[in-house]
């Protein structure tokens, strides 16, 4: 692997996590603004959506597979 591929993989990893975070925030916003009927539900949907996204976040293996699938850039293996 070249340094350029390492930099591309790092960049695509940051982009993937940014998309995941933004999707979570948008989903929480939709739940709070359009689904919740009172303040208690607003608080619950706002807090628990973010907490569930943290607990159920994708692991590194899954993210690497998806980055390879969509961009063609794979993670480097360190050989020593």
PyMOL commands that place a pseudoatom at each C-alpha (Angstrom):
pseudoatom trace, name=CA, resn=UNK, resi=1, chain=A, elem=C, hetatm=0, pos=[0.000, 0.000, 0.000]
pseudoatom trace, name=CA, resn=UNK, resi=2, chain=A, elem=C, hetatm=0, pos=[1.185, 3.452, -0.724]
pseudoatom trace, name=CA, resn=UNK, resi=3, chain=A, elem=C, hetatm=0, pos=[0.927, 6.473, 1.494]
pseudoatom trace, name=CA, resn=UNK, resi=4, chain=A, elem=C, hetatm=0, pos=[-1.689, 7.854, -0.877]
pseudoatom trace, name=CA, resn=UNK, resi=5, chain=A, elem=C, hetatm=0, pos=[-3.953, 4.843, -0.300]
pseudoatom trace, name=CA, resn=UNK, resi=6, chain=A, elem=C, hetatm=0, pos=[-3.491, 5.169, 3.457]
pseudoatom trace, name=CA, resn=UNK, resi=7, chain=A, elem=C, hetatm=0, pos=[-4.509, 8.811, 3.262]
pseudoatom trace, name=CA, resn=UNK, resi=8, chain=A, elem=C, hetatm=0, pos=[-7.508, 7.966, 1.098]
pseudoatom trace, name=CA, resn=UNK, resi=9, chain=A, elem=C, hetatm=0, pos=[-8.648, 5.257, 3.509]
pseudoatom trace, name=CA, resn=UNK, resi=10, chain=A, elem=C, hetatm=0, pos=[-8.318, 7.660, 6.438]
pseudoatom trace, name=CA, resn=UNK, resi=11, chain=A, elem=C, hetatm=0, pos=[-10.291, 10.304, 4.541]
pseudoatom trace, name=CA, resn=UNK, resi=12, chain=A, elem=C, hetatm=0, pos=[-13.060, 7.867, 3.563]
pseudoatom trace, name=CA, resn=UNK, resi=13, chain=A, elem=C, hetatm=0, pos=[-13.268, 6.592, 7.144]
pseudoatom trace, name=CA, resn=UNK, resi=14, chain=A, elem=C, hetatm=0, pos=[-13.821, 10.136, 8.389]
pseudoatom trace, name=CA, resn=UNK, resi=15, chain=A, elem=C, hetatm=0, pos=[-16.455, 10.712, 5.703]
pseudoatom trace, name=CA, resn=UNK, resi=16, chain=A, elem=C, hetatm=0, pos=[-18.254, 7.465, 6.625]
pseudoatom trace, name=CA, resn=UNK, resi=17, chain=A, elem=C, hetatm=0, pos=[-18.382, 8.372, 10.320]
pseudoatom trace, name=CA, resn=UNK, resi=18, chain=A, elem=C, hetatm=0, pos=[-19.543, 11.889, 9.481]
pseudoatom trace, name=CA, resn=UNK, resi=19, chain=A, elem=C, hetatm=0, pos=[-22.389, 10.473, 7.395]
pseudoatom trace, name=CA, resn=UNK, resi=20, chain=A, elem=C, hetatm=0, pos=[-23.309, 8.086, 10.234]
pseudoatom trace, name=CA, resn=UNK, resi=21, chain=A, elem=C, hetatm=0, pos=[-23.362, 10.908, 12.786]
pseudoatom trace, name=CA, resn=UNK, resi=22, chain=A, elem=C, hetatm=0, pos=[-25.396, 13.226, 10.555]
pseudoatom trace, name=CA, resn=UNK, resi=23, chain=A, elem=C, hetatm=0, pos=[-27.915, 10.481, 9.769]
pseudoatom trace, name=CA, resn=UNK, resi=24, chain=A, elem=C, hetatm=0, pos=[-28.314, 9.812, 13.489]
pseudoatom trace, name=CA, resn=UNK, resi=25, chain=A, elem=C, hetatm=0, pos=[-28.869, 13.490, 14.249]
pseudoatom trace, name=CA, resn=UNK, resi=26, chain=A, elem=C, hetatm=0, pos=[-31.417, 13.828, 11.441]
pseudoatom trace, name=CA, resn=UNK, resi=27, chain=A, elem=C, hetatm=0, pos=[-33.249, 10.700, 12.602]
pseudoatom trace, name=CA, resn=UNK, resi=28, chain=A, elem=C, hetatm=0, pos=[-33.350, 11.982, 16.181]
pseudoatom trace, name=CA, resn=UNK, resi=29, chain=A, elem=C, hetatm=0, pos=[-34.594, 15.355, 14.954]
pseudoatom trace, name=CA, resn=UNK, resi=30, chain=A, elem=C, hetatm=0, pos=[-37.404, 13.770, 12.957]
pseudoatom trace, name=CA, resn=UNK, resi=31, chain=A, elem=C, hetatm=0, pos=[-38.462, 11.707, 15.956]
pseudoatom trace, name=CA, resn=UNK, resi=32, chain=A, elem=C, hetatm=0, pos=[-38.395, 14.701, 18.289]
pseudoatom trace, name=CA, resn=UNK, resi=33, chain=A, elem=C, hetatm=0, pos=[-40.099, 17.163, 15.953]
pseudoatom trace, name=CA, resn=UNK, resi=34, chain=A, elem=C, hetatm=0, pos=[-42.662, 15.007, 14.177]
pseudoatom trace, name=CA, resn=UNK, resi=35, chain=A, elem=C, hetatm=0, pos=[-43.283, 11.836, 16.192]
pseudoatom trace, name=CA, resn=UNK, resi=36, chain=A, elem=C, hetatm=0, pos=[-43.144, 12.931, 19.816]
pseudoatom trace, name=CA, resn=UNK, resi=37, chain=A, elem=C, hetatm=0, pos=[-46.419, 14.178, 21.230]
pseudoatom trace, name=CA, resn=UNK, resi=38, chain=A, elem=C, hetatm=0, pos=[-45.315, 15.715, 24.521]
pseudoatom trace, name=CA, resn=UNK, resi=39, chain=A, elem=C, hetatm=0, pos=[-42.172, 16.904, 26.295]
pseudoatom trace, name=CA, resn=UNK, resi=40, chain=A, elem=C, hetatm=0, pos=[-41.504, 13.557, 27.926]
pseudoatom trace, name=CA, resn=UNK, resi=41, chain=A, elem=C, hetatm=0, pos=[-41.466, 11.777, 24.558]
pseudoatom trace, name=CA, resn=UNK, resi=42, chain=A, elem=C, hetatm=0, pos=[-39.300, 14.521, 23.044]
pseudoatom trace, name=CA, resn=UNK, resi=43, chain=A, elem=C, hetatm=0, pos=[-36.737, 14.009, 25.770]
pseudoatom trace, name=CA, resn=UNK, resi=44, chain=A, elem=C, hetatm=0, pos=[-36.888, 10.220, 25.462]
pseudoatom trace, name=CA, resn=UNK, resi=45, chain=A, elem=C, hetatm=0, pos=[-36.608, 10.140, 21.665]
pseudoatom trace, name=CA, resn=UNK, resi=46, chain=A, elem=C, hetatm=0, pos=[-33.831, 12.712, 21.642]
pseudoatom trace, name=CA, resn=UNK, resi=47, chain=A, elem=C, hetatm=0, pos=[-31.756, 10.984, 24.283]
pseudoatom trace, name=CA, resn=UNK, resi=48, chain=A, elem=C, hetatm=0, pos=[-32.392, 7.354, 23.459]
pseudoatom trace, name=CA, resn=UNK, resi=49, chain=A, elem=C, hetatm=0, pos=[-31.880, 7.687, 19.698]
pseudoatom trace, name=CA, resn=UNK, resi=50, chain=A, elem=C, hetatm=0, pos=[-28.369, 9.002, 20.238]
pseudoatom trace, name=CA, resn=UNK, resi=51, chain=A, elem=C, hetatm=0, pos=[-27.674, 6.407, 22.952]
pseudoatom trace, name=CA, resn=UNK, resi=52, chain=A, elem=C, hetatm=0, pos=[-28.891, 3.562, 20.729]
pseudoatom trace, name=CA, resn=UNK, resi=53, chain=A, elem=C, hetatm=0, pos=[-26.779, 4.831, 17.843]
pseudoatom trace, name=CA, resn=UNK, resi=54, chain=A, elem=C, hetatm=0, pos=[-23.741, 4.760, 20.130]
pseudoatom trace, name=CA, resn=UNK, resi=55, chain=A, elem=C, hetatm=0, pos=[-24.430, 1.265, 21.443]
pseudoatom trace, name=CA, resn=UNK, resi=56, chain=A, elem=C, hetatm=0, pos=[-25.296, -0.185, 18.037]
pseudoatom trace, name=CA, resn=UNK, resi=57, chain=A, elem=C, hetatm=0, pos=[-22.573, 1.642, 16.099]
pseudoatom trace, name=CA, resn=UNK, resi=58, chain=A, elem=C, hetatm=0, pos=[-20.901, -0.329, 13.314]
pseudoatom trace, name=CA, resn=UNK, resi=59, chain=A, elem=C, hetatm=0, pos=[-17.573, -1.922, 14.123]
pseudoatom trace, name=CA, resn=UNK, resi=60, chain=A, elem=C, hetatm=0, pos=[-14.348, -1.328, 12.234]
pseudoatom trace, name=CA, resn=UNK, resi=61, chain=A, elem=C, hetatm=0, pos=[-14.654, -4.531, 10.208]
pseudoatom trace, name=CA, resn=UNK, resi=62, chain=A, elem=C, hetatm=0, pos=[-18.072, -3.556, 8.855]
pseudoatom trace, name=CA, resn=UNK, resi=63, chain=A, elem=C, hetatm=0, pos=[-16.928, -0.012, 8.065]
pseudoatom trace, name=CA, resn=UNK, resi=64, chain=A, elem=C, hetatm=0, pos=[-13.843, -1.329, 6.249]
pseudoatom trace, name=CA, resn=UNK, resi=65, chain=A, elem=C, hetatm=0, pos=[-15.988, -3.628, 4.115]
pseudoatom trace, name=CA, resn=UNK, resi=66, chain=A, elem=C, hetatm=0, pos=[-18.345, -0.805, 3.190]
pseudoatom trace, name=CA, resn=UNK, resi=67, chain=A, elem=C, hetatm=0, pos=[-15.499, 1.585, 2.379]
pseudoatom trace, name=CA, resn=UNK, resi=68, chain=A, elem=C, hetatm=0, pos=[-13.960, -1.074, 0.145]
pseudoatom trace, name=CA, resn=UNK, resi=69, chain=A, elem=C, hetatm=0, pos=[-17.339, -1.727, -1.467]
pseudoatom trace, name=CA, resn=UNK, resi=70, chain=A, elem=C, hetatm=0, pos=[-18.132, 1.903, -2.280]
pseudoatom trace, name=CA, resn=UNK, resi=71, chain=A, elem=C, hetatm=0, pos=[-14.670, 3.382, -2.903]
pseudoatom trace, name=CA, resn=UNK, resi=72, chain=A, elem=C, hetatm=0, pos=[-12.353, 0.498, -3.728]
pseudoatom trace, name=CA, resn=UNK, resi=73, chain=A, elem=C, hetatm=0, pos=[-9.841, 1.560, -1.056]
pseudoatom trace, name=CA, resn=UNK, resi=74, chain=A, elem=C, hetatm=0, pos=[-8.900, -1.076, 1.504]
pseudoatom trace, name=CA, resn=UNK, resi=75, chain=A, elem=C, hetatm=0, pos=[-7.319, -0.823, 4.911]
pseudoatom trace, name=CA, resn=UNK, resi=76, chain=A, elem=C, hetatm=0, pos=[-3.599, -1.430, 5.075]
pseudoatom trace, name=CA, resn=UNK, resi=77, chain=A, elem=C, hetatm=0, pos=[-2.111, -4.365, 6.944]
pseudoatom trace, name=CA, resn=UNK, resi=78, chain=A, elem=C, hetatm=0, pos=[0.972, -3.543, 8.937]
pseudoatom trace, name=CA, resn=UNK, resi=79, chain=A, elem=C, hetatm=0, pos=[3.799, -5.905, 8.110]
pseudoatom trace, name=CA, resn=UNK, resi=80, chain=A, elem=C, hetatm=0, pos=[6.737, -5.895, 10.479]
for i in range(1, 80): cmd.bond("trace and resi %d" % i, "trace and resi %d" % (i + 1))
show_as sticks, trace
zoom trace
